[in-house]
Amino acid sequence: MNHHFPIEEVRHHFPALNRKDNGKPIIYFDAPGGTQMADYAIENMYHYLRNGVANLHGTFQSSIDTDNLLAEARQAVADLLGCDDNEVAFGANMTTLAFSISRALVNYINEGDEIVVTELDHHANVDPWLSIAKQQGAVIKFIRLNQETLTLDLASLDELITPKTRLVAVGMSSNVTGTVTDVKAVIEKAKEHGALVVIDAVHAVPHLKMDMHQLGCDILLCSAYKFFGPHVGIAAIKAALFEKLTFHKLQPAPGSIPYKLETGTQNHEGIAGILGAIQFIRELGQGKNSREQILSGMERIDEYEKLLSADLESFLLSQPDFRLYRPTSGQKTSTFSFTIKNHDSREVTKWLAQYYNLCVADGDFYAANLADILSVRPYGGWIRVGLTPYNTLEEIRR
């Protein structure tokens, strides 16, 4: 299917690709920090803003339209993630949602309980749980990184996850190494001891097919701006747990799911944009319904990104002064972080931007534990290239 991928049609859906600086086109290799927005998302946002915005639950048409918009968006996200629409809540971003959920889970954690996090994760799926552990006197355990394979040491799960474990937080895919973790194995081990499981899928959703119910996790977090939409965070929480959680909220605000997590007025135009982002994915696929079309579209994206990744990985591995931080085997997303001998990473990305109009990021990407463990601080962190379905082999070779 790879050679049939409609790359020109896909690129047509991303207006940002038309931008030129100093007369030369921009090449966007910064997708792990946020993809460019699909035209469907932009048009949906514009349409909502242009045709009369309103708050919810009114008797007039623009309010009714907004109610319908949010309901439609919840269903689209449910189709994307493989959950129910009443399990989907929106918020400012994944990090804010994670902290809100952590506060709601404080009473589930007691002194001496154990919380398990990982050395590979973005701190958005580490620090919220560290904060409640500190507050409640719980014990923090880390699933360690195998520095040779750049994967998590899942062989240690029997020792780490015990009857004292109350919560396990793990990322599905690293935003630095591209490592795709076998979260199913982690979830199954956690459930043997009745622990809650929080999955950070921010970096996974743009690249992999999702099925929250099949995975069996309790909470799954992601962000629309990583899959061709606007800056809106998404939390999917298993209904049975969601019903039990108590969130800080205004007294008159709804207390039912999923609304009780959505503090204040939501970003309605941004939520309209989520619908457009998912439409882009859906139209790449085939199937009898929205869910099947999304899964098919994600499969096509994954296949195309593997084609691009093989070309880039081959080049990076061929450079003697480059060190690529990427698993040599197993499932990976199209994310490449590396350092260059005797070069500061920020100076490299400045040079790439100045001379080649390449948007390439540098830093620790909030995977601070990983940066310390792999000793990349002297370089100023990593140089990171992330590929998406709107990138081309020609861009990579340039």
ABEGO torsion letter per residue (X at the ends): XAAABBAAAAAAABAAAABBBGGBBBBBAAAAAEBBBBAAAAAAAAAAAAAEBBBBGBABAAAAAAAAAAAAAAAAAAAAAGBBAAABBBBABAAAAAAAAAAAAAAABBBGBBBBBBAABBAAAAAAAAAAAAAAGBBBBBBBBBAAAGBBBAAAAAAABBAABABBBBBABBAAAGBBBBAAAAAAAAAAAGBBBBBBAAAAAAABBBBAAAAGBABBBBBAAABGBBBBBBBBBBAAAAAABBBBBBAABBABOAAAABBEBBBAAAAAAAAAAAAAAAAABBEABAAAAAAAAAAAAAAAAAAAAAAAAAAAAABAABBBBBBABEBBBBBBBBBBBGBBAAAAAAAAAAAAGBBBBBEAGGBAAAAAAAGAAAAGEBBBBBBBAABBAAAAAX
